[in-house]
Amino acid sequence: MDRSRIRLPLVLTAAAVLVVGLTGCAGTVSMGAAPSANAVACAGAQVRLPGTVDGTLRQRTTNAQSTAAWGTPTAVLYRCGVAVPVVSNLPCFTLDQIDWIRDARGNDVIYTTYGRNPAVQVVIDSTRATPSVLQDIGTAVGTLPRNGLRCLAPSDAATPAG
């Protein structure tokens, strides 16, 4: 039997496996795990994240623990286990019993849970997605333990005795 006839199918098979392997990796979103990404509560929230947010943005594969991403190109990033905020002068609001700190940075708006430990950070590209993403992930984030802190309205702030 001619060896070239055997080599060609092997080469084509190897090339096909390589292409399939690279295609599978092409959709992976590269992210870094947060410092407390290995918290058990993060794992519990992770399995409750929705497959779709903001109506049409589908979840993609990420390469780090306790992370998620939605949209192609990526419009929403999620990381559980980020530093727990204690005090902030950024706007704080409550949505579906979850407190969020809002930090606008150009087209990206960074939302961090307040009063939850571990904390979650969600980065939304405001040109591609809306804050309704926070409602979509609320069931998952709502499973994270509360730490006693909450957003305060200006009327809740203590007034110095005069």
Buried (B, 14 or more C-beta within 10 A) or exposed (E): EEEEEEEEEEEEEEEEEEEEEEEEEEEEBEBEBBEBBBBEBBEBBBEEBBEEBBEEBEBBEBEBBBBBBBBEEBBBBBBBBBEBBEEEEEEBBEBEEBBBBBBEEEEEBBBBBBBBBBBBBBBBBBEBBBBEBBBBBBBBBBBBEBBEBEBEEEEEEEEEEE
